[in-house]
Every structure is written in structure tokens, then in C-alpha cells.
């Protein structure tokens, strides 16, 4: 039984899996977007996000630790020079997985895994939606705002008294009942006249 075993072995030995994830992480850092299966992308996300977090602190120790995982000098320099600068204020969630459909040969679930801050299309869409969401309605005039502010104060005073509140609600109910009952009576009268 494989209860409580969360790692996906991806049908590979541990050394093969480590080498594959290292190569995929290097490719993701260099190209900012790669196409792969969903299972590999989820495994890669857990592999590359700690490396990006480590790259936020640019020290010799951090570079050596990241190099021990990636084994690629160009990818390490790219990660520490460009990627870490863009994700400096992001508290995690550096990659995005977008499902693309199924592969023709074996019908495997395919996806695109990409670095979040490098997708220019989605960033431009978010900026435009953010600008629309910021707009707020302003009151037409100061007098209208004052009357709106005074109205709730006027409503609070009658609520303190129980009897006036009951009268107001009774009147409203009576008016509502009259409006509702009249059309029903008219329909009943029309049906009676038609029967005669």
C-alpha cells in the first residue's frame, strides 16, 4: 500500500527523476515557459519554487546551493540576475500551470508551465482590469451627500420608539395588501361575468 506517500515517482528511478527535474528547471529558468505533462509540471513546481525563493538572497552560499540542484551555470546566473529581481516582492507562487489539452500519441494531459512575472499577455490584462476596478462613484453634489447622511439619522430616532415603528410597518403592509388584492378581485369579477 502507498498510503501517505506524497511524492510522484513519475515512473523513474530517483537519480533519473532528479536529473529530469534539474533539466526541466534549467529550461524553465532559461526559456520562462515550457510545455510538459501535468504530472511532471506539478513535480517541477515543487522543485523549482524553493530554488527561486533561495535566489532572492544573492550570496555565494545561495548560488552554490542552487547550482547543486541545477548543475547549469547559465541557468544559475539567469536566475540570480533577472528572475530574482522580478519576483523580489512576490511571497511565493512563482510558476503557473495552464492546461492545454491532450497529447495525440498517448492522450496524456498536457500543460504549459511558466514563470508568473514573465507572461506579458496576462500582465497587461490584469493592469487593465485593475484600472477598471479602481473607479468609484462620487456624489453628485455636497448637498446630496448631506441629505444622504441625514436620512439614516432620521431613521434611527423612530426606531427607538416601538409604537411608531409598528404603525409604519402596519401602513406599509396594508398598502401592499391593497395593491396585491385588487388585481386578484378584478380577475375574479371578470371570470364571474364570463360565466354568466
Order of alpha helices (4+ residues) and beta strands (2+ residues): alpha-beta-alpha-alpha-alpha-beta-beta-alpha-alpha-alpha
